């Protein structure tokens, strides 16, 4: 068997069939997508969306920011 493969056992978890994923095949996160590809069963991690997608999903704020007086700092002689 190639190094990137490992035999695993299937078991029942209630009415569902389950498989323990060996540590070297663990997926990131807590959610995955499973689908059939012919006779193969494929499990893929759900990719996190980037920062732009996160920011696009937020609703705009309804409140206005207060005006802040932004003074230029006085120069200091540090020598």
Backbone bond lengths (Angstrom), bond angles and torsions (degrees), N, CA, C in turn:
res aa  C-N    CA-C-N  psi(-1)  N-CA   C-N-CA  omega(-1)  CA-C   N-CA-C  phi
1 X - - - 1.455 - - 1.540 108.46 -
2 X 1.339 118.44 132.94 1.475 120.74 178.50 1.531 111.99 -59.08
3 X 1.331 116.76 158.39 1.463 121.68 -177.69 1.523 113.18 -64.12
4 X 1.328 117.86 -27.11 1.464 119.70 -178.73 1.527 111.68 -88.13
5 X 1.343 117.65 13.45 1.464 122.01 177.06 1.521 108.88 -124.91
6 X 1.321 115.29 154.12 1.461 120.58 177.62 1.518 107.98 -152.74
7 X 1.309 116.37 137.48 1.459 120.52 176.60 1.521 108.58 -77.08
8 X 1.332 116.40 134.79 1.465 121.66 179.69 1.526 108.11 -129.08
9 X 1.327 115.56 163.30 1.459 120.86 178.82 1.522 109.31 -104.04
10 X 1.309 114.38 142.34 1.454 121.31 174.35 1.524 107.74 -94.28
11 X 1.325 117.28 148.64 1.459 120.75 177.93 1.516 108.73 -147.16
12 X 1.321 116.41 170.00 1.458 121.53 178.90 1.519 109.02 -97.84
13 X 1.306 115.56 138.39 1.457 123.08 173.67 1.530 105.14 -127.03
14 X 1.327 115.78 91.82 1.461 119.31 -171.91 1.515 108.71 67.67
15 X 1.327 116.74 -124.76 1.469 121.12 179.18 1.518 112.41 -92.90
16 X 1.336 117.08 -0.83 1.462 121.01 -177.44 1.516 111.72 -101.09
17 X 1.321 115.33 147.15 1.452 120.07 170.59 1.526 107.06 -87.07
18 X 1.331 117.42 140.91 1.454 121.21 -176.21 1.520 110.21 -136.60
19 X 1.303 115.71 164.86 1.462 122.80 176.14 1.522 107.51 -140.92
20 X 1.325 117.04 139.34 1.463 120.60 174.14 1.525 107.55 -82.85
21 X 1.299 116.21 130.79 1.464 120.22 179.89 1.522 107.85 -91.71
22 X 1.334 117.94 118.27 1.466 120.31 178.74 1.527 110.97 -60.24
23 X 1.330 115.13 152.60 1.462 121.16 -173.73 1.528 112.44 -55.71
24 X 1.322 118.07 -34.98 1.472 119.34 -178.08 1.530 112.53 -72.66
25 X 1.343 117.37 -9.78 1.466 121.16 177.66 1.528 112.43 -113.03
26 X 1.322 118.01 9.74 1.469 120.50 -178.35 1.518 111.17 -57.30
27 X 1.326 115.14 144.39 1.464 122.09 178.88 1.519 109.48 -101.19
28 X 1.324 118.03 148.94 1.460 119.80 176.43 1.521 111.06 -72.77
29 X 1.320 116.59 153.32 1.456 121.20 176.06 1.512 112.44 79.95
30 X 1.328 115.26 -167.26 1.458 120.64 -177.13 1.529 112.60 -121.78
31 X 1.327 118.22 2.73 1.466 122.03 179.95 1.517 109.92 -129.67
32 X 1.324 115.29 149.77 1.464 121.42 178.36 1.521 108.87 -147.13
33 X 1.321 115.46 166.74 1.456 122.78 175.76 1.522 107.26 -113.42
34 X 1.333 116.73 134.96 1.454 121.92 179.69 1.525 108.19 -121.57
35 X 1.342 116.23 136.01 1.453 119.92 177.20 1.526 109.75 -152.45
36 X 1.315 115.38 162.01 1.456 121.19 176.92 1.518 109.17 -94.38
37 X 1.328 114.82 141.10 1.457 122.68 173.72 1.525 105.91 -128.81
38 X 1.327 115.74 87.09 1.459 120.18 -172.68 1.520 109.33 67.32
39 X 1.327 117.32 -121.21 1.459 122.14 178.26 1.529 112.33 -88.23
40 X 1.319 117.40 -3.92 1.472 121.44 -176.35 1.524 110.46 -92.82
41 X 1.311 115.51 147.69 1.457 122.60 173.44 1.519 106.48 -110.24
42 X 1.327 117.39 121.05 1.464 122.24 -174.35 1.526 109.05 -112.50
43 X 1.333 115.81 132.38 1.463 121.65 175.28 1.523 107.02 -120.65
44 X 1.324 116.10 122.37 1.470 121.30 -178.80 1.512 109.81 -123.26
45 X 1.343 117.39 141.72 1.466 118.63 175.51 1.518 110.02 -68.39
46 X 1.318 115.36 150.33 1.461 119.99 174.17 1.517 106.73 -81.02
47 X 1.292 115.18 119.73 1.468 120.19 -178.24 1.515 109.56 -72.52
48 X 1.314 115.10 135.32 1.464 118.98 176.11 1.508 109.23 -70.39
49 X 1.305 115.04 142.66 1.453 119.41 177.18 1.525 108.33 -76.02
50 X 1.293 116.58 154.28 1.452 121.80 -179.69 1.522 112.35 -74.56
51 X 1.308 115.82 177.02 1.458 122.40 -178.54 1.530 111.48 -61.41
52 X 1.301 117.72 -39.63 1.471 120.72 -179.40 1.527 110.18 -61.48
53 X 1.338 117.53 -43.82 1.466 120.40 179.11 1.525 110.57 -64.33
54 X 1.326 117.69 -38.48 1.459 121.12 177.81 1.522 110.36 -63.40
55 X 1.313 117.14 -47.94 1.463 120.58 -179.66 1.528 111.28 -63.82
56 X 1.324 117.31 -37.15 1.470 120.40 177.37 1.524 112.14 -64.96
57 X 1.334 117.61 -26.74 1.462 120.52 -177.84 1.535 112.71 -80.57
58 X 1.317 117.77 -15.05 1.470 121.00 -178.80 1.524 110.84 -79.43
59 X 1.316 115.71 143.86 1.462 121.34 175.12 1.532 108.46 -79.00
60 X 1.342 117.63 146.27 1.466 119.36 177.64 1.533 110.61 -64.73
61 X 1.316 115.56 149.82 1.467 120.37 178.02 1.526 109.01 -73.74
62 X 1.316 116.07 140.82 1.457 119.85 -178.65 1.528 112.26 -90.49
63 X 1.323 117.19 -13.76 1.460 119.07 -178.84 1.522 110.59 -96.64
64 X 1.325 115.04 151.73 1.460 120.73 178.10 1.526 109.06 -88.92
65 X 1.313 115.40 148.01 1.452 119.47 175.30 1.527 108.81 -77.17
66 X 1.328 117.25 143.48 1.468 118.94 178.36 1.528 110.44 -70.59
67 X 1.318 115.48 152.36 1.459 120.61 175.75 1.527 108.44 -70.35
68 X 1.305 116.28 133.63 1.462 121.44 179.14 1.519 107.86 -121.34
69 X 1.336 114.86 126.46 1.457 119.02 177.74 1.521 107.91 -74.88
70 X 1.313 116.70 118.30 1.457 121.89 -176.15 1.517 108.60 -109.53
71 X 1.325 115.85 91.77 1.470 120.49 -178.40 1.522 110.14 -82.45
72 X 1.314 114.76 147.61 1.454 120.35 174.20 1.524 108.02 -76.20
73 X 1.330 118.89 129.36 1.468 119.75 -178.29 1.524 111.48 -65.97
74 X 1.325 114.54 148.21 1.470 120.20 177.66 1.517 108.82 -72.73
75 X 1.333 118.00 138.74 1.472 119.50 178.26 1.531 110.22 -65.17
76 X 1.315 115.53 143.82 1.453 120.92 178.33 1.512 109.60 -118.27
77 X 1.340 115.26 143.03 1.450 120.41 175.85 1.531 107.29 -90.00
78 X 1.330 116.52 108.27 1.458 119.35 -175.87 1.519 112.75 -97.37
79 X 1.325 118.85 -0.30 1.471 121.29 178.52 1.488 111.80 -112.15
